[in-house]
Amino acid sequence: MTSSAIKIFEHVATHARFYTMIIKSNALPGFQNRICQELKNLYLKDLFPAERNAQRNEALFASYHSYAIFGMIMEWVDGGLTYSPSYMAEQLLNILHFSPPQPIHMNKASSGTLKKEE
């Protein structure tokens, strides 16, 4: 997937006045749940058929990502939509591909120095 394939931020920018009113005033109760459900359905339809993992609950995984994307949209709207839609799409891809470094566990050796656990 490329950032140009992510269209949600373009949609929000095009309808910025609507999203700003809805997010800042909570004028439509249940809007967040409805949009997150749509994002979840898109995630399940477009991404999971190619990316199956028997150990992962796909519905929970899709729900997690849909609320995270909506959280990015809320942050973007609350900040006055200062970033471009393409920048937001690039950031989303960066976040989705982020892999935290593996922790290094250290033991305190008797000499007072730290040694890496193997």
N, C-alpha and C positions, 0 to 999 in steps of 0.2 A: 504494500500500500504506500502511496505517495501522499505528500501533503496536499497536492492539487486534487486528489480524490476525495478529500474531506470537505464536504460542502456545508456542514452545519453552521460554521462560523460566518460563511458568506450569507446564509439565510438570516442569521441574527443581525448582521450588519445592515442588510437590506431592510429589515423590519426593526431597526434599533429603537424607534420611538415606542413601538408596541412592547418589546422586551423590557425596555427601561421602565415603562409604566407598570407592567405586570410584576417584575422582580422587585422593584423598589416599594411598591404599594401593596403587594399581595392582593391585587384587585380581583383575581380569579382564584378562589380557593380550589385546591386540587390540581392547579396547573402544573406544578412541579412533578407530581405523581404521574400525570398524563404524559408529559413530555419525556420523563424518564422511562415510562413503559414503552413509548415509541422507540426511544434510543435502544432500549433492551431488545426489542423485537428486531430492529435493524442489525444489532450486533449478532444476535442468534442466527438470523437469516443470511447475513453477508459474510461473517467471519467463521462461525463454528463449523459449517459443513466441510471446510478445508482444514480445520485445526481441532481435531478430536483428541481428547485426553480422558481416558477412562477413570482416572483418579480425581478429576475436577468436576464439580457440579456446574454444568454449563449455565443453568439459569442463575445461580448465585454469582458466578463470574461475570455474566453479562449485566446483571443488576448492579454489581460493584462498579463496573466501568460506566454504565449509563449515569449513575449518580455522580461519579467523578467528573464526567464530561459536563454535566449540568452545573456542577460546582465551579468548573472553569468558566462556563458561560456567566454564571452569577458574579464571579470575581471580575470578569472582563466588563460586564455591564456596570457594576458598582464603581469600577475605576474609570468610567466614562468612555469605554470602548476606545482607549488610546492606542491599542495595537491593531494592526491590520488583520483581516481574516486569515491571510496566508501565514502570518507570524503565529497566530493562535493554532493553526493546523500543524505547523512545524513543531510548536511546543508540545502539542498533544502526541505527535509521533515520538518526540524525544522522551516524553514521560512513559509512553507505552513500551519503548525499547530500553528503558533504564533498568539496569541490573545492579543492585547494590553489591559492593565488594563483600567477599566472604570474610567473616570475622577471624581474627587471629587470637587464639587463646594463649595466654601467657601464664606460666607458673613461676612463682618466686622460688628461686633456687636457694639452697642453704648458704651460698656465698654472698647472698644479697643482690645478685644480678638476676635479671629476668631471662628465662629461656623459653623459646617457642615450643609449644606442645606439638608433637607429631601425630 
